[in-house]
Amino acid sequence: MSRPLIAALATVAAVTVAFTGPADAAPTTRDKAPRVTSDVTLPAPALAEFERGLVEDDRGVKLGGVGSGLYPAGRPGEYWMVTDRGPNGEPKIDGEKRRTFPVPEFAPAIVRVAVRHGKARIVKAITLKKSDGTPITGLSNQEGHDEVPYTWDGLTELPYDPNGLDTEDIVTDGRGGFWLVEEYSPSLVHVAANGRILARYVPKGLKLTGAGYPVHETLPAVFATRQQNRGFEALGISPAEPALYIAVQSPLANPDKKAGKASSVARILRVDLRTGRPTAEWAYTMENVATFDPKAEQGDMKISALNVLSPGRLLLQERTDALARLYTVDVRRATNLLRGPHDDPATTPSLETSLPKGITVATKSLAVDLAAIPGLPGKIEGVTVLDPRTIAIANDNDFGLGSFGEDGRLIDSGVASRILTISLPRPLR
């Protein structure tokens, strides 16, 4: 490994080095539950203002969706965040649900946010770009693999865009750039400091053509069976290995959508961050929704955030739209599925429908019950560890998408994007 890369990884490692030292002092009597120490609302400029010269008619939509990912930006109180693919809806037209893009020219963006004195401000925005510097979109990539994209009213089809990304989580690469995960392929994406996409790593056999940046088929083919809008959503970095850990949002639709919605078996993938090639894969059992959130269904369970505490030990979030909890997860004794029969979508029965007795899943234990903290927003997607007893979280407000009036202008939902800092009664171990 080159000296510059070693130094860069050491810089990233500073985020997690606190976990290898002595545990913090025991919690005091008055500090037995997690408590919110900061709660700020993010600025929400109009999209035409936020992406001036790119977005002409924002239909009244403001910046949102930035809580899809959250990662420390180096300075205390500053964070890197990432939008998802942009404002999108799912109205029912003639009995059919259609995926709409009210602002199809929107480019997913990385945003640096500073929180000071109870207020948040955007200090930098980086639109994602092709190799030639042209901004990408958040539109669906491939006919047959992704949903058909429609205009805001669901009446007119939009063209597919092989460059489009539905970005969902972010970490820094230690060299000024970023790693992102996204839901379409699903894929892992390496991005330069200026937003140009350096490489996109996708499942084998995807055959994504026409992209304006390098695309590499390195990931197991089975991940292409992800449920729609349930691809890679959680990403963590382990500089000591050096590796990235990735989790799918929901069980794969393997062999079909019905199986995915009924299953509780998700997958975690480890990828060498120098090559983009996987080095391990494990099965992870999600909570039973009947005890987690009785008002929801099993198909509503999602994994939306992942942090690496130490090699093989993770802090992973499970949630419904209403409730969220954090679990410490250990994959070190779990069965490595990589390059085995369960990486082949043709294997029957699938891992998602019938977990074989010979497979050991990752172990888990409840670490932080976010559902027990009053006043937290719904759809918590961004979670980052600041130190062993402090975490920060962010919500995805879906760009405030409610409904559209007859004039095609948004009637905003009123849900704000927020960043909250939470003090924990015991250190994460």
C-alpha positions in Angstrom: 0.0 0.0 0.0 1.4 3.4 -0.9 2.4 5.9 1.8 -0.2 8.5 0.8 -2.9 6.0 1.0 -1.7 4.8 4.4 -1.7 8.4 5.7 -5.2 9.0 4.2 -6.6 5.9 5.9 -5.0 6.9 9.2 -6.9 10.2 8.9 -10.2 8.4 8.4 -9.3 6.1 11.3 -9.3 9.0 13.7 -13.1 8.9 13.6 -13.2 5.4 15.1 -10.0 5.3 17.2 -11.9 6.1 20.4 -13.4 2.7 20.4 -10.1 0.9 21.0 -9.2 2.7 24.2 -10.5 2.4 27.8 -14.3 2.7 28.3 -15.7 6.0 29.5 -16.7 6.5 33.1 -19.9 4.8 34.3 -23.1 6.8 33.8 -24.4 8.9 36.6 -27.7 8.3 38.4 -29.3 11.2 36.5 -28.1 9.9 33.1 -29.7 6.5 32.7 -31.4 7.1 29.3 -30.2 8.6 26.0 -31.0 12.3 25.8 -31.1 14.8 23.0 -28.5 17.5 23.5 -29.0 19.4 20.2 -31.8 19.5 17.7 -31.4 21.8 14.6 -33.5 22.3 11.5 -31.6 22.4 8.2 -32.0 25.2 5.7 -34.4 24.5 2.9 -33.7 26.7 -0.1 -35.8 26.3 -3.3 -34.3 23.7 -5.6 -33.9 26.3 -8.3 -31.8 28.3 -5.9 -29.8 25.4 -4.6 -28.9 24.1 -8.1 -28.9 27.4 -9.9 -28.5 27.1 -13.6 -29.4 23.4 -13.5 -33.0 23.4 -12.1 -35.3 25.9 -13.8 -38.7 24.9 -12.5 -38.7 23.3 -9.1 -42.5 23.2 -8.9 -42.2 24.7 -5.4 -40.0 21.9 -4.1 -37.3 22.8 -1.5 -34.1 21.1 -0.7 -34.6 18.0 1.4 -33.8 14.3 1.5 -30.3 15.2 2.8 -30.7 12.9 5.9 -30.2 9.9 3.7 -26.5 9.8 4.9 -24.6 11.5 7.7 -20.8 11.4 8.4 -18.4 13.7 10.4 -16.7 16.3 8.2 -13.6 16.7 10.4 -14.5 19.9 12.3 -16.7 19.6 15.4 -20.3 20.2 14.5 -19.8 19.7 10.8 -21.2 16.8 8.8 -21.2 15.5 5.2 -24.7 14.5 4.1 -26.1 13.3 0.8 -29.4 13.7 -0.9 -31.3 10.7 -2.3 -32.3 10.8 -6.0 -34.4 13.9 -5.6 -38.1 14.6 -5.1 -40.1 11.6 -6.2 -43.6 10.4 -5.7 -45.8 7.3 -6.2 -49.3 8.4 -7.1 -51.9 5.8 -8.3 -52.9 6.5 -11.9 -55.7 4.3 -13.4 -55.1 1.8 -10.5 -51.4 1.6 -11.1 -48.7 3.1 -8.9 -46.2 5.1 -10.9 -42.8 6.5 -9.9 -42.8 10.3 -10.6 -40.0 12.8 -10.8 -41.3 16.3 -10.4 -37.9 17.8 -11.0 -36.2 15.3 -13.3 -33.1 17.5 -13.9 -32.2 17.5 -10.2 -28.7 16.2 -9.6 -28.1 14.2 -6.4 -25.7 16.2 -4.2 -23.2 15.9 -1.3 -23.8 18.6 1.2 -21.6 19.9 4.0 -23.5 21.3 7.0 -22.2 23.2 10.0 -24.1 23.3 13.3 -23.2 26.2 15.5 -25.1 27.8 18.4 -28.3 25.9 17.8 -28.4 26.7 14.0 -27.4 24.8 10.9 -26.1 26.3 7.7 -25.0 24.8 4.4 -21.3 25.6 3.8 -20.8 23.5 0.6 -22.7 21.6 -2.0 -21.2 19.2 -4.5 -23.4 17.9 -7.4 -22.6 14.4 -8.6 -21.1 14.4 -12.1 -20.1 12.2 -15.0 -16.4 11.9 -16.0 -16.8 14.9 -18.3 -18.2 17.1 -15.5 -21.8 17.0 -16.7 -24.2 16.6 -13.7 -26.0 13.3 -13.4 -29.7 12.9 -12.6 -31.6 10.7 -10.1 -33.7 9.0 -12.8 -34.1 5.2 -13.2 -31.3 3.4 -15.1 -32.6 0.4 -16.9 -35.9 -0.7 -18.4 -37.0 -4.0 -16.8 -34.7 -3.6 -13.8 -35.9 -0.2 -12.5 -39.3 1.5 -12.2 -40.6 3.4 -15.2 -39.9 7.2 -14.6 -42.8 9.6 -15.1 -43.4 13.3 -15.0 -44.8 15.0 -11.8 -48.4 14.0 -12.7 -47.7 10.4 -13.6 -49.0 10.8 -17.1 -45.9 11.1 -19.3 -43.0 8.7 -19.3 -39.5 10.1 -18.9 -36.3 8.6 -20.5 -34.2 6.2 -18.5 -30.8 7.5 -17.5 -27.9 5.0 -17.0 -26.0 7.6 -15.1 -28.8 8.1 -12.5 -28.1 7.4 -8.9 -30.4 6.9 -5.9 -27.8 7.7 -3.3 -28.4 6.8 0.3 -25.3 6.9 2.5 -21.9 8.4 2.6 -18.4 8.2 4.2 -15.2 10.0 3.3 -12.3 8.1 1.6 -9.5 9.9 3.4 -8.2 11.5 0.2 -10.7 14.3 -0.2 -13.3 12.1 -1.9 -16.2 10.0 -0.9 -17.8 6.6 -1.0 -21.5 6.4 -1.5 -24.1 3.6 -1.8 -27.2 3.7 -3.9 -30.4 1.7 -4.5 -30.8 1.2 -8.3 -28.3 -1.5 -9.2 -27.6 -1.6 -6.2 -24.1 -0.2 -6.3 -21.1 1.2 -4.5 -19.8 4.5 -5.9 -16.5 6.2 -5.5 -16.6 10.0 -6.0 -13.8 12.6 -6.2 -13.7 15.7 -4.2 -15.3 17.7 -7.0 -18.2 15.3 -7.4 -17.0 13.4 -10.5 -17.8 9.7 -10.3 -14.5 7.8 -10.4 -16.1 4.3 -10.4 -19.4 2.5 -9.8 -19.3 -1.1 -8.6 -22.4 -3.1 -9.5 -23.6 -6.8 -9.4 -22.3 -9.2 -11.9 -24.5 -9.7 -15.0 -26.2 -6.3 -14.6 -25.1 -5.2 -18.0 -25.5 -1.4 -17.4 -24.4 0.3 -20.6 -24.3 4.0 -21.6 -23.0 5.4 -18.4 -20.6 8.4 -18.6 -18.2 7.0 -16.0 -16.5 3.6 -15.3 -18.8 0.8 -14.3 -17.4 -2.5 -12.8 -19.3 -5.7 -12.3 -17.6 -6.9 -9.0 -20.5 -7.5 -6.6 -22.3 -10.9 -6.3 -25.0 -11.3 -8.9 -27.7 -12.0 -6.3 -27.8 -8.4 -5.1 -29.4 -7.4 -8.4 -32.6 -9.1 -7.1 -33.0 -6.2 -4.6 -36.6 -5.0 -4.0 -37.4 -1.8 -5.8 -36.2 1.2 -3.7 -34.6 -1.3 -1.2 -31.1 -1.6 -2.5 -27.9 -0.5 -0.6 -28.8 2.0 2.1 -26.2 1.6 4.8 -22.5 2.1 4.6 -19.6 2.1 7.1 -15.8 2.4 6.7 -13.2 0.3 8.5 -9.8 1.9 7.9 -8.0 -0.8 9.8 -8.8 -3.5 7.3 -9.2 -1.4 5.0 -12.8 -2.1 4.0 -16.3 -0.9 3.6 -19.3 -2.6 5.1 -22.6 -2.4 3.2 -26.1 -3.6 4.1 -29.1 -3.9 2.0 -32.1 -2.0 3.2 -34.4 -5.0 3.1 -34.2 -8.7 2.3 -33.6 -9.4 -1.4 -36.6 -10.2 -3.7 -35.2 -13.7 -4.0 -36.8 -15.5 -5.7 -39.5 -12.9 -6.0 -41.0 -9.7 -4.4 -43.4 -11.7 -2.2 -40.5 -13.7 -0.7 -38.6 -10.5 0.0 -41.4 -8.8 1.8 -42.1 -11.8 4.0 -38.4 -12.5 4.8 -36.4 -11.3 7.8 -33.0 -12.3 6.4 -30.9 -9.4 5.1 -27.3 -9.4 3.9 -24.2 -7.5 4.9 -21.3 -7.2 2.4 -17.6 -6.3 3.1 -15.7 -4.7 0.2 -12.0 -3.9 -0.2 -12.0 -0.2 -0.5 -8.8 -0.3 -2.7 -10.4 -2.5 -5.3 -14.1 -2.4 -5.0 -14.2 -6.2 -4.8 -16.1 -8.0 -2.0 -14.2 -9.9 0.6 -17.0 -11.4 2.7 -20.8 -11.6 3.0 -23.0 -12.5 5.9 -26.6 -13.2 6.7 -28.3 -10.9 9.2 -31.7 -11.6 10.8 -33.9 -8.5 11.2 -36.3 -8.0 14.1 -39.8 -9.4 14.0 -42.1 -6.5 13.2 -44.8 -7.8 15.5 -42.6 -6.9 18.6 -40.7 -4.1 16.9 -43.6 -2.0 15.6 -46.9 -3.8 15.8 -48.6 -1.1 13.6 -46.3 -2.1 10.7 -45.8 -5.2 8.5 -42.6 -7.3 8.1 -42.0 -5.7 4.7 -41.8 -2.3 6.4 -38.6 -3.3 8.3 -35.5 -1.5 6.9 -31.8 -1.1 7.6 -30.8 2.5 7.0 -27.5 3.1 8.7 -24.3 1.3 9.6 -21.2 2.4 11.5 -18.0 0.3 12.1 -17.0 0.1 15.8 -14.0 -2.2 15.0 -13.2 -4.8 12.4 -16.2 -7.1 12.2 -18.2 -5.2 14.9 -20.9 -2.8 13.7 -23.5 -0.5 14.9 -26.5 -1.1 12.7 -29.9 0.6 12.6 -33.2 -1.1 12.0 -36.4 0.9 11.5 -39.9 1.3 10.2 -41.0 4.8 9.2 -42.2 5.4 12.8 -39.6 3.7 15.0 -35.8 3.1 15.0 -33.4 1.1 17.1 -29.6 0.6 17.0 -27.9 -2.8 17.5 -24.3 -3.8 18.0 -23.6 -6.6 15.4 -20.8 -9.0 15.3 -20.0 -10.8 12.0 -16.7 -12.4 13.0 -18.1 -15.9 13.7 -20.9 -15.7 11.1 -20.7 -17.9 8.0 -19.0 -16.3 5.0 -21.5 -16.7 2.1 -19.3 -15.1 -0.5 -18.9 -17.0 -3.7 -21.1 -19.8 -2.3 -24.4 -21.1 -3.7 -26.4 -18.3 -2.1 -24.7 -15.7 -4.3 -26.4 -17.4 -7.3 -30.1 -16.2 -7.7 -30.9 -19.6 -9.2 -30.2 -21.4 -5.9 -33.3 -23.0 -4.4 -34.5 -22.6 -1.8 -33.1 -19.1 -1.5 -31.5 -17.8 1.6 -34.4 -15.3 2.0 -37.0 -18.0 2.0 -35.3 -20.7 4.0 -32.2 -20.1 6.1 -30.1 -23.3 6.1 -29.2 -24.9 9.5 -25.6 -24.9 8.6 -25.4 -21.1 8.3 -24.5 -19.0 11.3 -26.0 -15.5 11.1 -24.4 -12.4 12.6 -25.0 -11.9 16.3 -26.7 -8.8 17.6 -27.8 -7.0 20.8 -29.8 -3.8 21.4 -27.5 -0.8 21.9 -29.7 2.3 21.7 -33.5 2.4 21.7 -34.2 5.5 19.7 -37.9 4.6 19.8 -37.8 5.4 23.5 -36.6 9.0 23.0 -39.6 11.4 22.8 -39.7 13.9 20.0 -37.5 12.2 17.4 -38.5 12.6 13.7 -39.8 9.7 11.6 -37.7 8.1 8.8 -34.3 8.3 10.6 -31.8 7.3 8.0 -28.5 9.1 8.9 -26.7 7.8 12.0 -23.0 8.6 12.8 -20.9 7.9 15.9 -19.1 11.0 17.2 -17.5 9.3 20.2 -18.3 6.2 22.3 -21.1 8.1 24.1 -22.4 10.5 21.5 -24.2 9.9 18.2 -25.8 12.2 15.7 -28.9 11.3 13.6 -30.7 12.8 10.7 -34.1 12.2 9.1 -35.1 11.9 5.4 -38.0 14.4 4.9 -38.6 13.3 1.3 -38.1 16.9 0.1 -41.3 17.8 1.8 -43.3 16.0 -0.8 -47.0 16.0 -0.1 -49.4 16.4 -3.0 -49.4 18.7 -6.0 -52.1 21.3 -6.8 -53.8 21.6 -10.1 -51.1 24.2 -11.1 -48.4 21.5 -10.6 -47.0 23.3 -7.6 -46.1 21.3 -4.4 -48.3 21.5 -1.4 -45.4 20.9 1.1 -45.8 18.3 3.8 -44.3 20.6 6.4 -41.8 17.9 7.6 -38.4 19.5 8.2 -34.9 18.0 7.8 -33.2 17.8 11.2 -29.9 16.8 12.8 -30.0 15.7 16.4 -27.1 15.0 18.7 -27.8 12.3 21.4 -25.8 11.6 24.5 -25.7 7.9 25.5 -25.8 6.7 29.1 -23.2 4.0 28.4 -20.3 3.9 25.9 -20.7 1.9 22.7 -18.5 -1.2 22.9 
